[in-house]
Amino acid sequence: MDKPLDQIEFETMLLGRHMNLLTGRGDGRLDRSAYILLSRILAEGPLSISELSHALGLDASTLNRQTAAMLRAGVVERIPDPAGGIARKFAVTDEGRRRLASDRSSNLSGLARVLENWTPEEAAQFAAGLGRFNRDSERLDGRPWPRD
C-alpha cells in the first residue's frame, strides 16, 4: 500500500469502523440513518420525501421505511408544507433534537479521547483535510451538505 489512493481507501474504511466502535449504537442511540436524516432536516428545515431523496440520493421506498421508524420513535413529525405546497414535510421534534444532541455529545467525547494527544494544530489540519475531502466528494456527487 505505497500509493496514496490505496492508503486513503484503506484508512477511510477503517475510519468508518472506528467511528462505529467509538460511538456505538444501542442504549437508546439513534441508528445511522436517523442520525443523518435528523442532521439534514435540522440543517435545512422541514423536508418532504422527495426533497430528502434529492438531497441524499436515496429512493423513496428507503426513505419511507426510515422516516416511518423515526415517526414511531417520536423524533420527527409530519407537518403541512410551510410554503403551502401539497406534500407534507418532516420536522424534527423536541425529542429528536434532544436525542441528536445526546448522540453528538457522545460522538464528540469519543473523538476527544482519540485526539487527546494531538496538538490543536494537528487537529485543525485533520479537520481541514477531512472537510476538503467531504466537500470534493459532495461536488462530484452533486449533493452538497449544508454547512455553517
SVG drawing of the C-alpha trace seen along z (x, -y; Angstrom):
<svg xmlns="http://www.w3.org/2000/svg" viewBox="-52 -30 57 32">
<polyline fill="none" stroke="black" stroke-width="0.4" points="0.0,0.0 2.5,-2.6 0.1,-4.5 -1.7,-7.4 -5.1,-6.2 -4.6,-2.8 -3.8,-4.2 -6.7,-6.6 -9.1,-3.8 -7.8,-1.6 -7.8,-4.4 -11.4,-5.6 -12.6,-2.0 -11.0,-1.9 -12.4,-5.4 -15.9,-4.1 -15.2,-1.1 -13.6,-3.1 -16.4,-5.7 -18.9,-2.9 -16.8,-1.5 -16.3,-4.9 -19.9,-6.0 -21.6,-2.6 -25.3,-2.0 -27.9,-0.8 -28.8,-2.1 -31.3,-4.5 -28.9,-5.8 -30.2,-6.8 -29.4,-4.5 -27.1,-5.8 -29.9,-6.7 -31.9,-8.6 -28.8,-10.5 -28.1,-11.6 -31.7,-12.4 -32.2,-14.4 -29.0,-16.3 -30.1,-17.1 -33.6,-18.2 -32.1,-20.4 -29.7,-22.0 -32.3,-22.8 -35.6,-22.9 -38.7,-20.6 -38.2,-18.4 -40.5,-16.1 -39.7,-12.6 -38.9,-14.0 -36.6,-16.6 -34.8,-14.1 -34.5,-11.8 -32.8,-14.5 -30.6,-15.7 -29.4,-12.2 -29.6,-10.2 -31.9,-7.6 -35.0,-6.1 -38.4,-7.0 -39.1,-3.5 -36.0,-3.5 -36.8,-6.9 -40.4,-5.9 -39.1,-3.0 -36.6,-5.2 -39.0,-8.0 -41.7,-5.6 -39.3,-4.2 -38.4,-7.8 -42.1,-8.7 -42.7,-5.7 -39.7,-6.8 -41.1,-10.3 -38.0,-12.0 -39.8,-13.5 -43.4,-14.6 -45.2,-15.2 -46.3,-18.8 -48.0,-20.7 -45.6,-22.4 -44.9,-25.8 -44.7,-27.2 -48.2,-26.0 -47.2,-23.0 -49.2,-19.8 -46.5,-17.4 -46.3,-17.0 -42.8,-17.5 -40.9,-16.0 -39.8,-18.3 -37.6,-17.3 -39.5,-17.1 -38.1,-18.2 -37.4,-14.5 -35.5,-14.3 -33.4,-17.4 -32.7,-16.0 -31.6,-12.6 -29.5,-14.0 -27.8,-16.4 -27.1,-13.5 -25.6,-11.4 -23.5,-14.2 -22.2,-14.8 -21.2,-11.1 -19.6,-11.3 -17.6,-14.4 -16.5,-12.6 -15.2,-9.7 -13.4,-11.9 -11.9,-13.9 -10.5,-10.6 -8.9,-9.7 -7.4,-13.2 -6.3,-13.8 -2.6,-13.6 -2.9,-15.7 -1.9,-19.3 -4.5,-21.9 -2.7,-22.4 -2.8,-18.7 -6.5,-18.5 -7.1,-21.6 -5.1,-20.2 -7.1,-16.9 -10.4,-18.8 -9.4,-20.9 -8.3,-17.9 -11.4,-15.9 -13.6,-18.9 -12.0,-19.3 -12.3,-15.6 -16.1,-15.7 -16.7,-18.9 -14.9,-17.4 -16.9,-14.2 -20.1,-16.2 -19.1,-18.2 -18.7,-15.0 -22.0,-13.6 -23.8,-16.9 -25.4,-16.9 -23.6,-19.4 -24.3,-19.2 -25.4,-22.5 -22.6,-23.9 -22.4,-26.9"/>
</svg>
